[in-house]
Amino acid sequence: MSNIIRKLLNIVSVTIVIFSFFSFNNANAEKCGSTDPIIIPLHNWTSQLVMSHVVGQLFEKIDCRVFYEPSDVQGVFESIRVGDIIITVQIWERSFSKLYKQALSKGGIVDAGNHDAITREGWWLPDFVIKMCPGLPNWEFLKKCSNMFARPDSNGKGVYFDGPVEWLHDTRRIEALGMNFVTTNVKNVNDLWVEIENANKAKKAIVLFNWSPNFTDSLYGGQFVEFPEFDKKCEIDKTWGINPNMTHDCGDPAGGYLKKAAWEGMSKKWPRAYKLLKNINFTTKNIGDMAVYVDVDQMPYAQAARSWIIDNKETWKPWLLNLE
């Protein structure tokens, strides 16, 4: 047999295999309602990236095709509204409710329900630190124990480790509540986790900016500092609150929703996937565990999602029932 004939036969064989593969996938995808892929956005924080892959891999279990699209979180709701992106699985109330409500008012996007996970962000203490000062996480006891949080270059004041400067966090609370603390901004988010781990190894007190759900929920436990309860007046009215001369004499909101949303055409085009999306409901621990696979175990996002699915069958299997 000549080399030319062999090459031609190889090309034909490969073509048949490729054609068969896509025909098979398309045939399966028809069970989903459409052979078009469900487009899922990818943002820039760990839990959203892993969760998006978990949801995508669950869609694939019911024969749907999935495509992941890197997306600016500021524009994702408009993209869903017009059908360029199909779903989003992490809408944080504190950060995104305004943009989300604007999109809902325009139409084209539908609420797909809440997760059980409650979101929160602000000053945070790991469990091993809370044990060091009885009364924590109350802010008044944090104030009394400020010397525990001092560092060699902080002139005896406690150090609050905040995110990068470009996050533009307001730290007027320190002065408004008369706390003996200074703020140290880390260069990037991973530096926060380095600070926690170093403090944990040395059994040294640390307070830092954090959010939940996050991998720290699973790895360190912990609680947010309980400052005076948040009120919108706290940020604009000096006479409100315990300091009559300053605003920002309160904490951040204690909790917020974590929502899912979808393009309004999803329920007709991919009905089984839409029902699955509505069934999906992650807890704080679920989401923290997902982030651990990446931030601690150093897995790629897709692999982390596969590992979570393997380890949590009792959680997601009920979601796949009664999708017809």
ABEGO torsion letter per residue (X at the ends): XBAAAAAAAAAAAAAAAAAAAAAAAAAAAAAAGBABBBBBBBBABAAAAAAAAAAAAAAAAAGBBBBBBBBBAAAAAAAAAAGABABBABBBAAAAAAAAAAAAAAEGBBBAEBBABBBBBEBBBBAAAAAABBGOABAAAAAAAAAAABBAAAGGBBBBBBBBAAAGBBAAAAAAAGBBBBBBBBABAAAAAAAAAAAAAAGBBBBBBBBOBBAAAAAAEEBBBBBBBBBAAAAABAABEABAABBGABBBBABBBBBBBBBAAAAAABAAAAAAAAABBBBAAAAAAAAAAAAAAGBBAAAAAAAAAAAAAAAAAAAABGAX
